[in-house]
Every structure is written in structure tokens, then in C-alpha cells.
Amino acid sequence: MTSFRSSLFYVYTSKYSTFIIYFITTIILARILTPEDIGIYTVASVFVGLGQVLREFGINNYIIQEKDLTAERIRAAFTLNLLFGWGIALVMYFARTPIGNFYENEAVSDVIGLLCINFLLVPIGAITFAHIRREMRFKHTMIIQIGSSLVSAVVGVSAALAGESYRSLVWSAIAGTLTSVLLTLVFRPPGVLLLPGFREIPHVFTFCRYAGSSTLISHMGNSAPDLIIGKILDMNAVGIFGRAVGAISIFSKVIMEGLVGIMFPRFSKQHRDGGIDKHQYLILSSSITALAWPFYAILALLSEPVIYILFGKTWLESAPILSILCINAILLYAISLVDQVLISTGRIRISFRLNVTVHTLNVIAILLSAHYGLIWVAVAMTCVSIIKLVIYQIVGQRALDIGFSSFATIYRKSMLLTVMTSIPSLVVILMGGNASLIYLPNMLMLILVTGLSWIAAGWLLKLPLFDEIIKILSHINRYRLNGKS
């Protein structure tokens, strides 16, 4: 457990640092770029992201979870990554014009063409980075991620100030990728050679055909709102909806990305060593809902002043969409670790089938609702998430052999915590509405009171998260004292 807390220290140092960089950069760019600029880049990045999924195609996850990872299999994975990456770069470059014509926007073509550079860069460092994660060298991943985020932010803001509009986001992405690749090569493990190999390609592809297909479907399902809204409505609507989604992703960037970055390698290692620690899984589920549910409940209540303070009045149209998507997020975070368990324990086919089912429903729901406006798109997505919650809860219980009563206890305490933490926000809204909260001092005071309410409620409910926080802080204190000595 000590090594796990050490991993948490490095991962969350990285995630909080990169989030602060991302957060500041987003606030600055929101005041320089227009919703249309954001919409253009968002639609183009969906297609480029699709190419990235095809390029990776589960290969990185293979490196992390493979029990018998030989040098020949690493070389085969590198070969596949290179062939997919450079091949897709060629396909995307020639596809950029038809895609731009479909959306009747030349800027979309421009962005796709420039982002093809990333397909040439990423395969060079992707396998090495996956191997670093497999070895749980989170100190090195921290340096790589913070370094690339800093360079990306500086280049993006500089380009926006220079009048590059939507292209500033492109230069930011390319600069971040290049920095990440260079730093990954600096920390390359001695046994990982960047040489092609073909003998083990069939073995590697056996895993990747399901893992890659599952990731591809997930990407298409998650990107469906941008693609469909961009065609049925316009780029401005894509930007508005994307701003709400961006606000929703704050929790993911601060908490979940770091946790998943640890848990997938850790679940895979536990599976290789005999089985997943059920007690640890329940602690993690309790901790995630204890953080996510109050966060999203309060964000739903305060969506309008939050959007106004962070992004300005230009984006206020996204506030009601944000409130609905917060409900959607509360549902999804109850089962956020199930897919990681399925993949890390080799149940890749089950994960694939579930992804196909849920994301097909998501696409259908968005297609049916987009004609009626953005709010109905958010409502439709939330309805699909209710179905996903039921399915994944049942599958997760069976995969881990844990009864629902254990989860019911977790959910009951997290719901109580959410209600108790939301009281200050509800009182403020009932007394004076949201108008007073657009002033930063008032909002900061409410955040302080809410934070204290969350701590008090968590202590009263005796949540395991608070025990873990105390242990992590003790570990950090010992690390600091050892550093001084």
C-alpha cells in the first residue's frame, strides 16, 4: 500500500500541475478565441482523434497488461504502432478536403492537415511511454507530462496573441506532442529498443483487435455530439456544447486521469500476481463517489456563475447544458472503474461488447435529439447513462464477485455526503439567486464554506477517503523530511 501512496503522490503532483496549466490556458484562450474557433478545432480534432485511436489500437494497453512481455513482442508492438501511425497520417492528409467540404468549412481541412504532423511524431515515443507506465515509474511520467503541458500552453497562448485564431490550438498540440516524445526518449528503459520486429505481430494483434476496436467505439460515441451537432446545427453550437463538456472534464483531469493512470497498471499487476484486491477496489469506489458526486451536484447548482467567472459572458449559453451534464456525470462515476477491471483482467471481449451497446445507444439518442437543440442532446445522453449505470453495475459485481450490498453502503454514504455538502449552495440560491456569485470574492467564500461542509460531513460519515488522505499526507511529510536530510 505504501508504493501505491507513493504512486499517488507522483501522479497527482503531475495531474494537479498539468491541470493548473490547462486551466489557466483555457481561461486565457476563452477570452481570445471565439466559439467558432473552438468549434472548428473541436470538429477537426474528433477526426484526428479517431486517427489517433486507430494508430494506437490498444497497443499501449497491450504493453501494460501483457504477462510475458519479451523484447520481440515490444518490437512487434513498435512496428504496428509505426505502420498504423504513418499510414493513418497519409490517409487523414488526403481525407482532409472531403471532410472540410462535408462541413462546408475550409478551416476544418486546414486543422486536420496540420495535425497530421502528430501522427508522424507519436509512434516514436508511444511504446516507450507505455513501458514506463508498465514499470510504474510515475516520477518519470510526471516530468514528461508537466514538461509537455508547459510547452503546449506557452506555444498556444503565444500563437493566439499573435492572431493565429484556431491555428493556435494546432501549434499548441504539436508542440506538446514533440516535447512529450523527446522527454520519453530521455527516460527510455535500457531494454526497450526502437527497432522493428515482425515475428510476434500476430500475438500482439490478438489482444489489440478487441482493445483497439473497443477504444475506437468509445471515441466515436464520446465524439458523437461534436460530429452530429456540427452537421445538424453549426460550429458555434459545437463550441457552446464543448464548453459545457470542458467544464465537466475538470474533475476528470484533476482526479480520474491520475487514478486511471495508476489503477490500470496496478489492476493488471494484481491480476498477474493472482487477483484484484476487492477491498482496495471498494475503497477506491467510495473515494471516487465521495469526491465526484458533491463536486457535480454543486457545479450543477452554480453552473451559470461558474461559466461567467471562468469563461466570460460569451459562453453563458452553455450553463443549462452544463447542469444537465453534471447529472450525467454523477451517474457515470458510480461505475467509472469497471471497464479498467475488465481490460486489466483479460475480459476484453466483454468490454468490447458493452462499449458497442452503450455507444450505439448514445449515437442514436443524439441523432434523434440534436434537431431540438443542445439541451435535449444533454438530456438524451443522460438517459443513455442510466442504462449504462445498470449494465455496468451488474457486470462489475460479477467480475469482482462483490455483492450489491457492499456498493449500496458506499452509494448511501456518498448520497448523504452530497446532500450535506450542497446545503450552503442551496441556501445562497434560495436567498439571493446566482446573481451575487458572479463576483469572485462571493464565489470564493462559498467555495470555502462548501469545502468545510464536505470535510465535516465526511468526518461524520466516517468515509475511508479521509483515512487515505491522512496516510497520503503522512507519506508526503516523510518524503519531505527525508529530502531535507
TISEDREN-325551 format. One record per residue (C-alpha): residue number from 1; chain; x, y, z. Coordinates in steps of 0.2 Angstrom, whole numbers. Example, Ala and Ser with C-alpha at 12.3 -4.5 7.8 and 13.67 -1.06 7.14 Angstrom:
n 1 chain A xx 62 yy -22 zz 39 $
n 2 chain A xx 68 yy -5 zz 36 $
! end
This chain:
n 1 chain A xx 0 yy 0 zz 0 $
n 2 chain A xx 15 yy 12 zz 3 $
n 3 chain A xx 21 yy 10 zz -15 $
n 4 chain A xx 3 yy 14 zz -20 $
n 5 chain A xx 3 yy 30 zz -10 $
n 6 chain A xx 20 yy 35 zz -17 $
n 7 chain A xx 12 yy 32 zz -35 $
n 8 chain A xx -2 yy 43 zz -30 $
n 9 chain A xx 10 yy 57 zz -24 $
n 10 chain A xx 19 yy 57 zz -41 $
n 11 chain A xx 3 yy 55 zz -52 $
n 12 chain A xx -7 yy 68 zz -43 $
n 13 chain A xx 8 yy 80 zz -42 $
n 14 chain A xx 8 yy 78 zz -61 $
n 15 chain A xx -11 yy 79 zz -63 $
n 16 chain A xx -13 yy 95 zz -52 $
n 17 chain A xx 1 yy 103 zz -61 $
n 18 chain A xx -5 yy 100 zz -78 $
n 19 chain A xx -22 yy 104 zz -73 $
n 20 chain A xx -17 yy 121 zz -67 $
n 21 chain A xx -8 yy 124 zz -83 $
n 22 chain A xx -23 yy 118 zz -93 $
n 23 chain A xx -35 yy 128 zz -83 $
n 24 chain A xx -25 yy 145 zz -84 $
n 25 chain A xx -23 yy 142 zz -103 $
n 26 chain A xx -41 yy 138 zz -106 $
n 27 chain A xx -47 yy 154 zz -96 $
n 28 chain A xx -34 yy 164 zz -107 $
n 29 chain A xx -39 yy 157 zz -123 $
n 30 chain A xx -58 yy 158 zz -119 $
n 31 chain A xx -55 yy 177 zz -119 $
n 32 chain A xx -45 yy 177 zz -135 $
n 33 chain A xx -54 yy 164 zz -146 $
n 34 chain A xx -72 yy 164 zz -152 $
n 35 chain A xx -84 yy 150 zz -150 $
n 36 chain A xx -82 yy 147 zz -169 $
n 37 chain A xx -63 yy 145 zz -167 $
n 38 chain A xx -66 yy 132 zz -153 $
n 39 chain A xx -79 yy 123 zz -163 $
n 40 chain A xx -68 yy 122 zz -179 $
n 41 chain A xx -54 yy 114 zz -169 $
n 42 chain A xx -66 yy 103 zz -159 $
n 43 chain A xx -74 yy 95 zz -175 $
n 44 chain A xx -57 yy 93 zz -184 $
n 45 chain A xx -49 yy 85 zz -168 $
n 46 chain A xx -63 yy 72 zz -167 $
n 47 chain A xx -57 yy 66 zz -184 $
n 48 chain A xx -39 yy 67 zz -179 $
n 49 chain A xx -43 yy 59 zz -163 $
n 50 chain A xx -51 yy 45 zz -172 $
n 51 chain A xx -35 yy 43 zz -182 $
n 52 chain A xx -25 yy 43 zz -165 $
n 53 chain A xx -37 yy 29 zz -159 $
n 54 chain A xx -33 yy 19 zz -175 $
n 55 chain A xx -15 yy 22 zz -173 $
n 56 chain A xx -14 yy 16 zz -155 $
n 57 chain A xx -27 yy 2 zz -157 $
n 58 chain A xx -25 yy -5 zz -140 $
n 59 chain A xx -6 yy -7 zz -142 $
n 60 chain A xx -1 yy 3 zz -127 $
n 61 chain A xx -13 yy -6 zz -116 $
n 62 chain A xx -6 yy -22 zz -123 $
n 63 chain A xx 12 yy -17 zz -117 $
n 64 chain A xx 5 yy -13 zz -99 $
n 65 chain A xx -5 yy -29 zz -96 $
n 66 chain A xx 5 yy -42 zz -106 $
n 67 chain A xx 11 yy -56 zz -93 $
n 68 chain A xx 25 yy -62 zz -104 $
n 69 chain A xx 32 yy -46 zz -112 $
n 70 chain A xx 48 yy -51 zz -122 $
n 71 chain A xx 59 yy -40 zz -132 $
n 72 chain A xx 52 yy -47 zz -148 $
n 73 chain A xx 35 yy -43 zz -143 $
n 74 chain A xx 40 yy -25 zz -139 $
n 75 chain A xx 47 yy -23 zz -156 $
n 76 chain A xx 32 yy -30 zz -164 $
n 77 chain A xx 21 yy -18 zz -155 $
n 78 chain A xx 33 yy -4 zz -160 $
n 79 chain A xx 31 yy -10 zz -178 $
n 80 chain A xx 12 yy -10 zz -178 $
n 81 chain A xx 12 yy 7 zz -170 $
n 82 chain A xx 23 yy 14 zz -183 $
n 83 chain A xx 14 yy 7 zz -198 $
n 84 chain A xx -3 yy 12 zz -191 $
n 85 chain A xx 3 yy 30 zz -186 $
n 86 chain A xx 12 yy 34 zz -203 $
n 87 chain A xx -2 yy 25 zz -213 $
n 88 chain A xx -16 yy 35 zz -205 $
n 89 chain A xx -6 yy 51 zz -207 $
n 90 chain A xx -6 yy 48 zz -226 $
n 91 chain A xx -25 yy 44 zz -226 $
n 92 chain A xx -30 yy 59 zz -215 $
n 93 chain A xx -20 yy 71 zz -225 $
n 94 chain A xx -29 yy 66 zz -241 $
n 95 chain A xx -46 yy 65 zz -232 $
n 96 chain A xx -45 yy 82 zz -225 $
n 97 chain A xx -53 yy 91 zz -240 $
n 98 chain A xx -68 yy 79 zz -241 $
n 99 chain A xx -71 yy 82 zz -223 $
n 100 chain A xx -70 yy 100 zz -224 $
n 101 chain A xx -82 yy 100 zz -239 $
n 102 chain A xx -94 yy 90 zz -229 $
n 103 chain A xx -95 yy 103 zz -215 $
n 104 chain A xx -93 yy 117 zz -228 $
n 105 chain A xx -79 yy 124 zz -219 $
n 106 chain A xx -61 yy 125 zz -226 $
n 107 chain A xx -54 yy 129 zz -209 $
n 108 chain A xx -58 yy 111 zz -203 $
n 109 chain A xx -47 yy 104 zz -218 $
n 110 chain A xx -33 yy 116 zz -213 $
n 111 chain A xx -33 yy 110 zz -195 $
n 112 chain A xx -34 yy 91 zz -200 $
n 113 chain A xx -19 yy 94 zz -212 $
n 114 chain A xx -8 yy 102 zz -199 $
n 115 chain A xx -12 yy 89 zz -185 $
n 116 chain A xx -6 yy 75 zz -197 $
n 117 chain A xx 11 yy 80 zz -190 $
n 118 chain A xx 7 yy 72 zz -174 $
n 119 chain A xx 4 yy 55 zz -182 $
n 120 chain A xx 22 yy 56 zz -188 $
n 121 chain A xx 28 yy 60 zz -170 $
n 122 chain A xx 18 yy 50 zz -158 $
n 123 chain A xx 23 yy 32 zz -163 $
n 124 chain A xx 41 yy 36 zz -160 $
n 125 chain A xx 38 yy 38 zz -141 $
n 126 chain A xx 22 yy 29 zz -138 $
n 127 chain A xx 28 yy 11 zz -134 $
n 128 chain A xx 42 yy 18 zz -123 $
n 129 chain A xx 29 yy 28 zz -113 $
n 130 chain A xx 18 yy 13 zz -111 $
n 131 chain A xx 33 yy 3 zz -105 $
n 132 chain A xx 37 yy 17 zz -92 $
n 133 chain A xx 19 yy 16 zz -86 $
n 134 chain A xx 20 yy -3 zz -85 $
n 135 chain A xx 35 yy -2 zz -74 $
n 136 chain A xx 25 yy 11 zz -63 $
n 137 chain A xx 39 yy 24 zz -65 $
n 138 chain A xx 27 yy 38 zz -61 $
n 139 chain A xx 41 yy 50 zz -57 $
n 140 chain A xx 46 yy 50 zz -75 $
n 141 chain A xx 29 yy 51 zz -82 $
n 142 chain A xx 26 yy 66 zz -70 $
n 143 chain A xx 41 yy 75 zz -78 $
n 144 chain A xx 36 yy 71 zz -96 $
n 145 chain A xx 18 yy 76 zz -93 $
n 146 chain A xx 22 yy 93 zz -84 $
n 147 chain A xx 35 yy 97 zz -97 $
n 148 chain A xx 24 yy 94 zz -112 $
n 149 chain A xx 10 yy 104 zz -104 $
n 150 chain A xx 20 yy 119 zz -101 $
n 151 chain A xx 27 yy 120 zz -119 $
n 152 chain A xx 10 yy 117 zz -126 $
n 153 chain A xx 2 yy 131 zz -115 $
n 154 chain A xx 16 yy 144 zz -119 $
n 155 chain A xx 15 yy 140 zz -138 $
n 156 chain A xx -4 yy 140 zz -138 $
n 157 chain A xx -6 yy 157 zz -129 $
n 158 chain A xx 8 yy 165 zz -139 $
n 159 chain A xx 0 yy 159 zz -156 $
n 160 chain A xx -17 yy 166 zz -150 $
n 161 chain A xx -10 yy 183 zz -146 $
n 162 chain A xx -1 yy 183 zz -162 $
n 163 chain A xx -18 yy 182 zz -171 $
n 164 chain A xx -17 yy 163 zz -176 $
n 165 chain A xx -35 yy 161 zz -171 $
n 166 chain A xx -40 yy 142 zz -172 $
n 167 chain A xx -22 yy 138 zz -178 $
n 168 chain A xx -15 yy 142 zz -161 $
n 169 chain A xx -23 yy 126 zz -154 $
n 170 chain A xx -15 yy 116 zz -168 $
n 171 chain A xx 3 yy 124 zz -164 $
n 172 chain A xx -1 yy 120 zz -145 $
n 173 chain A xx -5 yy 102 zz -149 $
n 174 chain A xx 10 yy 99 zz -160 $
n 175 chain A xx 22 yy 107 zz -148 $
n 176 chain A xx 16 yy 97 zz -133 $
n 177 chain A xx 17 yy 81 zz -143 $
n 178 chain A xx 35 yy 85 zz -149 $
n 179 chain A xx 41 yy 89 zz -131 $
n 180 chain A xx 32 yy 73 zz -124 $
n 181 chain A xx 41 yy 62 zz -137 $
n 182 chain A xx 58 yy 70 zz -133 $
n 183 chain A xx 57 yy 68 zz -115 $
n 184 chain A xx 50 yy 50 zz -117 $
n 185 chain A xx 66 yy 45 zz -126 $
n 186 chain A xx 77 yy 53 zz -112 $
n 187 chain A xx 69 yy 41 zz -100 $
n 188 chain A xx 69 yy 26 zz -111 $
n 189 chain A xx 72 yy 10 zz -102 $
n 190 chain A xx 88 yy 2 zz -107 $
n 191 chain A xx 80 yy -14 zz -114 $
n 192 chain A xx 67 yy -5 zz -125 $
n 193 chain A xx 75 yy -4 zz -142 $
n 194 chain A xx 66 yy 7 zz -156 $
n 195 chain A xx 68 yy -7 zz -169 $
n 196 chain A xx 55 yy -15 zz -180 $
n 197 chain A xx 51 yy -33 zz -177 $
n 198 chain A xx 38 yy -44 zz -186 $
n 199 chain A xx 38 yy -62 zz -179 $
n 200 chain A xx 26 yy -58 zz -164 $
n 201 chain A xx 14 yy -46 zz -173 $
n 202 chain A xx 0 yy -60 zz -174 $
n 203 chain A xx 1 yy -62 zz -155 $
n 204 chain A xx 1 yy -43 zz -151 $
n 205 chain A xx -14 yy -41 zz -163 $
n 206 chain A xx -24 yy -54 zz -155 $
n 207 chain A xx -26 yy -43 zz -140 $
n 208 chain A xx -27 yy -27 zz -150 $
n 209 chain A xx -41 yy -31 zz -161 $
n 210 chain A xx -53 yy -31 zz -147 $
n 211 chain A xx -45 yy -17 zz -136 $
n 212 chain A xx -42 yy -6 zz -151 $
n 213 chain A xx -60 yy -9 zz -158 $
n 214 chain A xx -67 yy -5 zz -140 $
n 215 chain A xx -57 yy 11 zz -139 $
n 216 chain A xx -62 yy 16 zz -156 $
n 217 chain A xx -81 yy 14 zz -152 $
n 218 chain A xx -78 yy 23 zz -136 $
n 219 chain A xx -70 yy 38 zz -145 $
n 220 chain A xx -84 yy 38 zz -158 $
n 221 chain A xx -98 yy 38 zz -145 $
n 222 chain A xx -89 yy 51 zz -135 $
n 223 chain A xx -87 yy 62 zz -150 $
n 224 chain A xx -104 yy 59 zz -157 $
n 225 chain A xx -111 yy 76 zz -150 $
n 226 chain A xx -97 yy 86 zz -159 $
n 227 chain A xx -99 yy 77 zz -176 $
n 228 chain A xx -118 yy 77 zz -176 $
n 229 chain A xx -120 yy 95 zz -169 $
n 230 chain A xx -108 yy 102 zz -181 $
n 231 chain A xx -118 yy 95 zz -196 $
n 232 chain A xx -136 yy 97 zz -190 $
n 233 chain A xx -133 yy 114 zz -181 $
n 234 chain A xx -116 yy 124 zz -184 $
n 235 chain A xx -99 yy 127 zz -177 $
n 236 chain A xx -105 yy 140 zz -164 $
n 237 chain A xx -116 yy 126 zz -157 $
n 238 chain A xx -101 yy 114 zz -156 $
n 239 chain A xx -91 yy 127 zz -147 $
n 240 chain A xx -105 yy 131 zz -134 $
n 241 chain A xx -108 yy 112 zz -131 $
n 242 chain A xx -90 yy 109 zz -130 $
n 243 chain A xx -88 yy 122 zz -117 $
n 244 chain A xx -100 yy 113 zz -106 $
n 245 chain A xx -91 yy 97 zz -109 $
n 246 chain A xx -75 yy 106 zz -105 $
n 247 chain A xx -81 yy 111 zz -88 $
n 248 chain A xx -87 yy 94 zz -84 $
n 249 chain A xx -70 yy 87 zz -88 $
n 250 chain A xx -62 yy 97 zz -74 $
n 251 chain A xx -65 yy 83 zz -62 $
n 252 chain A xx -58 yy 70 zz -74 $
n 253 chain A xx -42 yy 80 zz -77 $
n 254 chain A xx -39 yy 83 zz -58 $
n 255 chain A xx -44 yy 66 zz -51 $
n 256 chain A xx -49 yy 52 zz -63 $
n 257 chain A xx -35 yy 53 zz -76 $
n 258 chain A xx -22 yy 52 zz -62 $
n 259 chain A xx -31 yy 37 zz -54 $
n 260 chain A xx -34 yy 28 zz -70 $
n 261 chain A xx -16 yy 31 zz -74 $
n 262 chain A xx -11 yy 21 zz -58 $
n 263 chain A xx -26 yy 9 zz -57 $
n 264 chain A xx -24 yy 1 zz -75 $
n 265 chain A xx -6 yy -4 zz -72 $
n 266 chain A xx -10 yy -9 zz -54 $
n 267 chain A xx -25 yy -19 zz -58 $
n 268 chain A xx -15 yy -28 zz -72 $
n 269 chain A xx -1 yy -32 zz -60 $
n 270 chain A xx -13 yy -38 zz -47 $
n 271 chain A xx -21 yy -50 zz -60 $
n 272 chain A xx -4 yy -56 zz -65 $
n 273 chain A xx 0 yy -59 zz -46 $
n 274 chain A xx -16 yy -69 zz -43 $
n 275 chain A xx -31 yy -57 zz -42 $
n 276 chain A xx -38 yy -40 zz -39 $
n 277 chain A xx -39 yy -33 zz -21 $
n 278 chain A xx -58 yy -32 zz -18 $
n 279 chain A xx -56 yy -22 zz -3 $
n 280 chain A xx -45 yy -9 zz -12 $
n 281 chain A xx -57 yy -8 zz -26 $
n 282 chain A xx -72 yy -4 zz -14 $
n 283 chain A xx -61 yy 10 zz -5 $
n 284 chain A xx -57 yy 17 zz -22 $
n 285 chain A xx -76 yy 17 zz -27 $
n 286 chain A xx -81 yy 25 zz -11 $
n 287 chain A xx -67 yy 38 zz -13 $
n 288 chain A xx -72 yy 42 zz -31 $
n 289 chain A xx -91 yy 45 zz -27 $
n 290 chain A xx -87 yy 54 zz -12 $
n 291 chain A xx -77 yy 67 zz -22 $
n 292 chain A xx -87 yy 66 zz -39 $
n 293 chain A xx -105 yy 67 zz -33 $
n 294 chain A xx -103 yy 83 zz -22 $
n 295 chain A xx -92 yy 91 zz -35 $
n 296 chain A xx -105 yy 89 zz -49 $
n 297 chain A xx -120 yy 92 zz -38 $
n 298 chain A xx -113 yy 109 zz -33 $
n 299 chain A xx -107 yy 113 zz -51 $
n 300 chain A xx -125 yy 109 zz -57 $
n 301 chain A xx -132 yy 122 zz -45 $
n 302 chain A xx -119 yy 135 zz -49 $
n 303 chain A xx -117 yy 132 zz -67 $
n 304 chain A xx -121 yy 150 zz -73 $
n 305 chain A xx -109 yy 160 zz -61 $
n 306 chain A xx -95 yy 147 zz -64 $
n 307 chain A xx -96 yy 149 zz -83 $
n 308 chain A xx -97 yy 168 zz -81 $
n 309 chain A xx -82 yy 169 zz -70 $
n 310 chain A xx -71 yy 156 zz -79 $
n 311 chain A xx -75 yy 160 zz -97 $
n 312 chain A xx -85 yy 176 zz -98 $
n 313 chain A xx -102 yy 180 zz -103 $
n 314 chain A xx -100 yy 175 zz -121 $
n 315 chain A xx -102 yy 157 zz -115 $
n 316 chain A xx -117 yy 159 zz -103 $
n 317 chain A xx -127 yy 149 zz -116 $
n 318 chain A xx -118 yy 133 zz -110 $
n 319 chain A xx -124 yy 135 zz -92 $
n 320 chain A xx -140 yy 125 zz -93 $
n 321 chain A xx -132 yy 112 zz -104 $
n 322 chain A xx -118 yy 110 zz -90 $
n 323 chain A xx -131 yy 107 zz -76 $
n 324 chain A xx -139 yy 93 zz -86 $
n 325 chain A xx -122 yy 85 zz -90 $
n 326 chain A xx -117 yy 86 zz -71 $
n 327 chain A xx -132 yy 74 zz -68 $
n 328 chain A xx -125 yy 63 zz -82 $
n 329 chain A xx -108 yy 63 zz -74 $
n 330 chain A xx -114 yy 58 zz -57 $
n 331 chain A xx -122 yy 43 zz -64 $
n 332 chain A xx -106 yy 38 zz -74 $
n 333 chain A xx -94 yy 40 zz -59 $
n 334 chain A xx -103 yy 27 zz -50 $
n 335 chain A xx -96 yy 14 zz -62 $
n 336 chain A xx -80 yy 23 zz -68 $
n 337 chain A xx -68 yy 9 zz -64 $
n 338 chain A xx -77 yy -6 zz -71 $
n 339 chain A xx -70 yy -5 zz -88 $
n 340 chain A xx -52 yy -4 zz -81 $
n 341 chain A xx -56 yy -20 zz -72 $
n 342 chain A xx -62 yy -29 zz -87 $
n 343 chain A xx -47 yy -24 zz -98 $
n 344 chain A xx -34 yy -27 zz -85 $
n 345 chain A xx -41 yy -45 zz -81 $
n 346 chain A xx -41 yy -50 zz -99 $
n 347 chain A xx -60 yy -49 zz -101 $
n 348 chain A xx -58 yy -38 zz -117 $
n 349 chain A xx -72 yy -46 zz -127 $
n 350 chain A xx -84 yy -41 zz -113 $
n 351 chain A xx -78 yy -23 zz -113 $
n 352 chain A xx -79 yy -23 zz -132 $
n 353 chain A xx -97 yy -29 zz -132 $
n 354 chain A xx -103 yy -17 zz -118 $
n 355 chain A xx -95 yy -2 zz -127 $
n 356 chain A xx -103 yy -6 zz -144 $
n 357 chain A xx -120 yy -7 zz -135 $
n 358 chain A xx -119 yy 9 zz -125 $
n 359 chain A xx -111 yy 20 zz -138 $
n 360 chain A xx -123 yy 14 zz -151 $
n 361 chain A xx -137 yy 19 zz -140 $
n 362 chain A xx -128 yy 36 zz -137 $
n 363 chain A xx -127 yy 40 zz -155 $
n 364 chain A xx -145 yy 35 zz -159 $
n 365 chain A xx -150 yy 47 zz -144 $
n 366 chain A xx -140 yy 61 zz -150 $
n 367 chain A xx -146 yy 59 zz -168 $
n 368 chain A xx -164 yy 60 zz -163 $
n 369 chain A xx -162 yy 74 zz -151 $
n 370 chain A xx -150 yy 86 zz -160 $
n 371 chain A xx -164 yy 94 zz -171 $
n 372 chain A xx -172 yy 100 zz -155 $
n 373 chain A xx -157 yy 109 zz -148 $
n 374 chain A xx -142 yy 107 zz -136 $
n 375 chain A xx -152 yy 105 zz -120 $
n 376 chain A xx -161 yy 90 zz -127 $
n 377 chain A xx -144 yy 82 zz -133 $
n 378 chain A xx -138 yy 83 zz -115 $
n 379 chain A xx -155 yy 75 zz -109 $
n 380 chain A xx -154 yy 61 zz -121 $
n 381 chain A xx -136 yy 57 zz -116 $
n 382 chain A xx -141 yy 57 zz -98 $
n 383 chain A xx -155 yy 44 zz -102 $
n 384 chain A xx -142 yy 33 zz -110 $
n 385 chain A xx -131 yy 34 zz -95 $
n 386 chain A xx -145 yy 27 zz -84 $
n 387 chain A xx -145 yy 12 zz -95 $
n 388 chain A xx -126 yy 11 zz -94 $
n 389 chain A xx -126 yy 13 zz -75 $
n 390 chain A xx -137 yy -3 zz -73 $
n 391 chain A xx -127 yy -13 zz -85 $
n 392 chain A xx -110 yy -9 zz -79 $
n 393 chain A xx -115 yy -11 zz -61 $
n 394 chain A xx -121 yy -29 zz -64 $
n 395 chain A xx -106 yy -33 zz -74 $
n 396 chain A xx -94 yy -26 zz -61 $
n 397 chain A xx -102 yy -36 zz -47 $
n 398 chain A xx -100 yy -52 zz -57 $
n 399 chain A xx -82 yy -48 zz -62 $
n 400 chain A xx -76 yy -44 zz -45 $
n 401 chain A xx -88 yy -56 zz -36 $
n 402 chain A xx -94 yy -42 zz -24 $
n 403 chain A xx -112 yy -41 zz -19 $
n 404 chain A xx -123 yy -26 zz -22 $
n 405 chain A xx -125 yy -23 zz -3 $
n 406 chain A xx -106 yy -18 zz -2 $
n 407 chain A xx -110 yy -5 zz -16 $
n 408 chain A xx -126 yy 1 zz -8 $
n 409 chain A xx -117 yy 6 zz 8 $
n 410 chain A xx -105 yy 16 zz -2 $
n 411 chain A xx -119 yy 24 zz -13 $
n 412 chain A xx -129 yy 28 zz 3 $
n 413 chain A xx -115 yy 37 zz 12 $
n 414 chain A xx -110 yy 46 zz -4 $
n 415 chain A xx -128 yy 52 zz -7 $
n 416 chain A xx -128 yy 59 zz 11 $
n 417 chain A xx -112 yy 67 zz 9 $
n 418 chain A xx -118 yy 76 zz -7 $
n 419 chain A xx -134 yy 82 zz 1 $
n 420 chain A xx -125 yy 89 zz 16 $
n 421 chain A xx -111 yy 97 zz 5 $
n 422 chain A xx -124 yy 105 zz -6 $
n 423 chain A xx -133 yy 114 zz 8 $
n 424 chain A xx -123 yy 131 zz 8 $
n 425 chain A xx -125 yy 132 zz -11 $
n 426 chain A xx -144 yy 129 zz -9 $
n 427 chain A xx -146 yy 142 zz 4 $
n 428 chain A xx -137 yy 155 zz -6 $
n 429 chain A xx -148 yy 152 zz -21 $
n 430 chain A xx -164 yy 152 zz -11 $
n 431 chain A xx -159 yy 168 zz -3 $
n 432 chain A xx -152 yy 179 zz -17 $
n 433 chain A xx -151 yy 168 zz -33 $
n 434 chain A xx -135 yy 166 zz -43 $
n 435 chain A xx -133 yy 185 zz -46 $
n 436 chain A xx -121 yy 188 zz -31 $
n 437 chain A xx -110 yy 174 zz -36 $
n 438 chain A xx -103 yy 181 zz -52 $
n 439 chain A xx -92 yy 192 zz -41 $
n 440 chain A xx -76 yy 182 zz -37 $
n 441 chain A xx -75 yy 186 zz -18 $
n 442 chain A xx -93 yy 179 zz -15 $
n 443 chain A xx -89 yy 163 zz -25 $
n 444 chain A xx -73 yy 160 zz -16 $
n 445 chain A xx -82 yy 162 zz 1 $
n 446 chain A xx -95 yy 150 zz -4 $
n 447 chain A xx -81 yy 138 zz -10 $
n 448 chain A xx -73 yy 139 zz 7 $
n 449 chain A xx -89 yy 136 zz 16 $
n 450 chain A xx -93 yy 121 zz 5 $
n 451 chain A xx -76 yy 114 zz 7 $
n 452 chain A xx -78 yy 114 zz 26 $
n 453 chain A xx -95 yy 107 zz 25 $
n 454 chain A xx -88 yy 92 zz 14 $
n 455 chain A xx -74 yy 89 zz 27 $
n 456 chain A xx -87 yy 90 zz 42 $
n 457 chain A xx -99 yy 78 zz 33 $
n 458 chain A xx -86 yy 66 zz 28 $
n 459 chain A xx -79 yy 65 zz 45 $
n 460 chain A xx -96 yy 62 zz 52 $
n 461 chain A xx -100 yy 48 zz 40 $
n 462 chain A xx -83 yy 40 zz 43 $
n 463 chain A xx -78 yy 39 zz 25 $
n 464 chain A xx -62 yy 28 zz 20 $
n 465 chain A xx -57 yy 43 zz 9 $
n 466 chain A xx -52 yy 53 zz 24 $
n 467 chain A xx -41 yy 39 zz 32 $
n 468 chain A xx -32 yy 38 zz 15 $
n 469 chain A xx -29 yy 57 zz 14 $
n 470 chain A xx -21 yy 57 zz 31 $
n 471 chain A xx -10 yy 42 zz 26 $
n 472 chain A xx -5 yy 51 zz 10 $
n 473 chain A xx -1 yy 67 zz 19 $
n 474 chain A xx 9 yy 57 zz 31 $
n 475 chain A xx 19 yy 49 zz 17 $
n 476 chain A xx 22 yy 66 zz 9 $
n 477 chain A xx 28 yy 73 zz 25 $
n 478 chain A xx 40 yy 59 zz 27 $
n 479 chain A xx 46 yy 61 zz 9 $
n 480 chain A xx 49 yy 80 zz 13 $
n 481 chain A xx 59 yy 76 zz 29 $
n 482 chain A xx 69 yy 63 zz 20 $
n 483 chain A xx 73 yy 75 zz 6 $
n 484 chain A xx 79 yy 88 zz 19 $
n 485 chain A xx 90 yy 75 zz 27 $
! end
